[in-house]
Amino acid sequence: MAYVISDACVSCGSCEGQCPVSAISAGDSQYEIDASTCIDCGSCAGVCPTGAISQG
């Protein structure tokens, strides 16, 4: 199951650079994870300062 980013995202960008498959990109109001690209590694969740990333 892919990771998801909640409304707690503050668009800091910390997660984008940590994704080994480039599944994270800036959305209109917060960052988004492409579920079809996500490999469920959790690298993004480990660096999120607000805890906005979790398994969907």
C-alpha contacts under 8 A as a table, 3 or more apart, distances in Angstrom:
res1	aa1	res2	aa2	distance
1	M	40	D	6.68
1	M	55	Q	6.52
1	M	56	G	6.08
2	A	35	A	5.22
2	A	36	S	7.80
2	A	38	C	5.65
2	A	39	I	6.91
2	A	40	D	5.47
2	A	55	Q	5.95
2	A	56	G	5.79
3	Y	33	I	6.98
3	Y	35	A	7.22
3	Y	38	C	7.12
3	Y	40	D	6.35
3	Y	42	G	7.40
3	Y	53	I	6.58
3	Y	54	S	5.37
3	Y	55	Q	4.11
3	Y	56	G	5.22
4	V	32	E	7.33
4	V	33	I	6.10
4	V	35	A	7.96
4	V	53	I	5.60
4	V	54	S	5.61
4	V	55	Q	5.97
4	V	56	G	5.42
5	I	8	A	7.79
5	I	9	C	6.70
5	I	31	Y	7.03
5	I	32	E	6.26
5	I	33	I	6.96
5	I	52	A	5.42
5	I	53	I	4.52
5	I	54	S	6.70
6	S	9	C	6.05
6	S	52	A	5.07
6	S	53	I	6.36
7	D	30	Q	7.58
7	D	52	A	7.03
8	A	50	T	6.54
8	A	51	G	7.46
8	A	52	A	5.05
9	C	12	C	7.79
9	C	30	Q	5.97
9	C	31	Y	7.09
9	C	50	T	6.76
9	C	52	A	5.35
10	V	30	Q	6.70
10	V	50	T	7.66
11	S	26	A	7.59
11	S	29	S	7.68
11	S	30	Q	5.17
11	S	31	Y	5.94
13	G	16	E	5.51
13	G	17	G	7.41
13	G	26	A	7.89
13	G	31	Y	7.43
14	S	17	G	6.35
14	S	18	Q	7.16
14	S	44	C	7.77
14	S	47	V	6.41
14	S	48	C	6.40
15	C	18	Q	5.27
15	C	19	C	6.66
15	C	24	I	7.32
15	C	43	S	7.72
15	C	44	C	4.60
15	C	45	A	7.30
15	C	47	V	6.20
15	C	48	C	6.19
16	E	19	C	5.79
16	E	22	S	7.11
16	E	23	A	7.88
16	E	24	I	5.20
16	E	25	S	6.38
16	E	44	C	7.29
17	G	20	P	7.94
17	G	22	S	7.81
18	Q	43	S	6.01
18	Q	44	C	5.75
18	Q	47	V	7.83
19	C	22	S	5.31
19	C	23	A	6.50
19	C	24	I	6.79
19	C	43	S	6.32
19	C	44	C	6.11
20	P	23	A	7.99
21	V	37	T	6.94
21	V	38	C	7.03
21	V	39	I	7.62
22	S	25	S	7.66
22	S	37	T	7.79
23	A	33	I	5.45
23	A	34	D	5.12
23	A	35	A	7.55
23	A	37	T	5.37
23	A	38	C	5.52
24	I	31	Y	6.73
24	I	32	E	5.56
24	I	33	I	4.50
24	I	34	D	6.39
25	S	31	Y	5.59
25	S	32	E	5.53
25	S	33	I	6.66
26	A	29	S	7.92
26	A	30	Q	6.15
26	A	31	Y	4.29
26	A	32	E	6.15
27	G	30	Q	5.16
27	G	31	Y	5.01
27	G	32	E	5.77
28	D	31	Y	7.86
33	I	38	C	7.06
34	D	37	T	5.47
34	D	38	C	6.16
35	A	38	C	5.19
38	C	41	C	7.87
40	D	55	Q	7.83
42	G	45	A	5.30
42	G	46	G	6.57
43	S	46	G	5.43
43	S	47	V	7.00
44	C	47	V	5.59
44	C	48	C	6.42
44	C	53	I	7.14
45	A	48	C	5.38
45	A	51	G	6.91
45	A	52	A	7.60
45	A	53	I	5.01
45	A	54	S	6.38
48	C	51	G	5.41
48	C	52	A	6.60
48	C	53	I	6.80
49	P	52	A	7.90
51	G	54	S	7.66
